[in-house]
Amino acid sequence: SMSRRGNCWDNAVMERFFRNLKTERLNTLSFINHEAVIAEVESYIYFYNYKRLNSAIGYTTPNKKYNELKKQPKNVSGKT
């Protein structure tokens, strides 16, 4: 882990992603070689970002949420 010392929340999103990758995909399959593992991880990354619904962001995909947020005007003053 490369988080700041004493801050367990720095890597929370990535820790969750890797937990999901392992439990939803890698732990349920057998692989014949390293290339097969790489292909499966790449496939899961696509699935996770474009297909898998995420309850923490309103049951939408990370890609859809990102695109929604990109369209919002930026508040540079810090005021609401």
Secondary structure, DSSP 8 states (H G I E B T S, - for coil): ----TT-TTTTHHHHHHHHHHHHHTGGG---SSHHHHHHHHHHHHHHHHHT--BGGGTSB-HHHHHHHHHHS----SS--
